[in-house]
Amino acid sequence: MHRLIERWFGPAVLSAFVILLLASFTFRLQHGEQLHGAGATFPAPLYARWIALFERENPEVKIRYDGVGSGAGIRAISAKEVHFGASDAMMNHEVAANLPGELLQIPMALGPVVMAYNLPDVDDRITLDSELIAGIYLGEIERWDDPRLQGLNPGIEMPDDTIFVAHRADSSGTTAIFTDYLSAVSSRWKNEVGHGKKVEWPVSSGAGEGNDGVAHQIFLKPGGIGYLEMKYAENAGLHYAAIINRDGHKVLPSVKSVQAAEQNTPVIPGQITKTSIVNAPGATSYPIAGFTYILAYRKPGHIHSPELREALVDYLTWALTEGQRFTAELNYTPLPLYLQEKALALVKSIEVYSH
């Protein structure tokens, strides 16, 4: 079917014909066959919605996605234990070069990382800046009524409570985005801690598996604070901060503020995506945001059924076309059109039939 898509579907035009074709296509999958993916928890709510909608339109296709963290997803696809992986951090070139085949890193959507907190006696939304966020995670700021916090929130009576710092316990793309931000705004963090999917935290009051695990850690302790994808904060009923961005403007996470961050980040020659959009310039840019990626082999020899490989191609094509309109409903940000075209070209290059 993806050959028909190539013939009829130009990457610059999201053709209604293709969407109808995908919806009506009958897959000839064997009984019990299903696509299996694993990886990042950051996009898991979005992927769950996409899978449900795609399966409804294509009832013979079954897709299972396990949100186990970006690191575990990379390990699973590297070992060919799953049909596709997922990560919020791109693999470095050395790791990718040692894989058993060419691995495509396909951008699917963008999203914000929020600073969620648990202050039961504070009704108003608090504001944080880069100095405060880095100071909290470096252990320099230990109480909520610290003069630096109070000074940035003059209309709010900050409580005389200890700050409980939560973070991810597992290897995490959300951590990679957050520590990329900290490294961009704090020379001490960059030099002493650095950024990655897993780091040695200078201070820790609780660690959780997945974004939902961090939400749980924050919820458990009044005074808690942590970084997590926006939808998880909302699902847990947690407040999250406005953040002063690089240009000195107070910004809330939203589809538009993440779009602004992507648009205002310079293009790096030779890169398919802007690998980092943290601390972007611009009055409306939200400073802690990133892409999420699907990982799939260009020649997926471990997927023995051509029909299953074709189902993977068609699902990813659907997600990058029709599925993009559902991103904002869950507070994710759709890919810009130029990047949709590049991502679709990667998907179309997946080999369905072995030669």
RAPERA-V590010 format. One record per backbone hydrogen bond with DSSP energy under -0.5 kcal/mol. NH is the residue of the N-H (numbers start at 1). CO is the residue of the C=O. Records with the same first field share a line. If there is no record, write none. Layout:
NH = CO / CO
This chain:
5 = 1
6 = 2
7 = 3
8 = 4
9 = 5
10 = 8
13 = 10
15 = 13
19 = 15
20 = 16
21 = 17
22 = 18
23 = 19
24 = 20
25 = 21
27 = 25
29 = 27
33 = 30
35 = 62
37 = 64
38 = 84
39 = 66
40 = 86
44 = 41
46 = 43
47 = 43
48 = 44
49 = 45
50 = 46
51 = 47
52 = 48
53 = 49
54 = 50
55 = 51
56 = 52
57 = 53
58 = 54
61 = 58
64 = 35
66 = 37
67 = 65
68 = 39 / 66
69 = 39
71 = 171
72 = 171
73 = 69
74 = 70
75 = 71
76 = 72
77 = 73
78 = 74
79 = 75
80 = 77
81 = 76
82 = 76
83 = 36
84 = 36
85 = 295
86 = 38
87 = 293
96 = 92
97 = 93
98 = 94 / 95
99 = 96
101 = 99
103 = 101
104 = 102 / 296
106 = 104 / 294
107 = 105
108 = 292
109 = 292
110 = 333
111 = 290
113 = 288
114 = 112 / 228
116 = 114 / 226
117 = 239
118 = 224
122 = 119
123 = 121
128 = 242
133 = 129
134 = 130
135 = 131
136 = 132
137 = 133
138 = 134
139 = 135 / 136
140 = 135
141 = 135
142 = 140
144 = 161
146 = 143
149 = 146
150 = 146
151 = 147
152 = 148
153 = 149 / 150
156 = 153
158 = 156
161 = 159
163 = 142
164 = 162 / 223
165 = 163
166 = 164 / 225
167 = 206
169 = 208
170 = 208
172 = 170 / 197
176 = 172
177 = 173
178 = 174
179 = 175
180 = 176
181 = 177
182 = 178
183 = 179
184 = 180
185 = 181
186 = 182
190 = 186
191 = 187
192 = 188
193 = 189
194 = 189
201 = 199
203 = 137
205 = 165
206 = 165
208 = 167
210 = 208
213 = 209
214 = 210
215 = 211
216 = 212
217 = 213
218 = 214
219 = 215
220 = 216
221 = 217 / 218
222 = 220
223 = 118
224 = 221
225 = 164
226 = 116
228 = 114
230 = 112
232 = 229
233 = 229
234 = 230
235 = 231
236 = 232
237 = 234
238 = 233
239 = 117
241 = 115
242 = 126
243 = 251
244 = 128
245 = 243 / 249
246 = 280
248 = 245
251 = 243 / 249
258 = 254
259 = 255
260 = 256
261 = 257
262 = 258
263 = 259
264 = 260
265 = 262
266 = 264
269 = 267
271 = 268
275 = 273
277 = 289
279 = 287
280 = 277
285 = 282
286 = 257
289 = 287
290 = 111
292 = 109
293 = 87
294 = 106
295 = 85
296 = 104 / 294
298 = 102
300 = 298
301 = 299
303 = 300
304 = 302
306 = 304
309 = 305
310 = 306
311 = 307
312 = 308
313 = 309
314 = 310
315 = 311
316 = 312
317 = 313
318 = 314
319 = 315
320 = 316
321 = 317 / 318
323 = 318
324 = 321
325 = 322
326 = 323
327 = 324
330 = 326 / 327
331 = 328
332 = 327
333 = 110
339 = 336
340 = 336
341 = 337
342 = 338
343 = 339
344 = 340
345 = 341
346 = 342
347 = 343
348 = 344
349 = 345 / 346
350 = 347
351 = 298
352 = 350
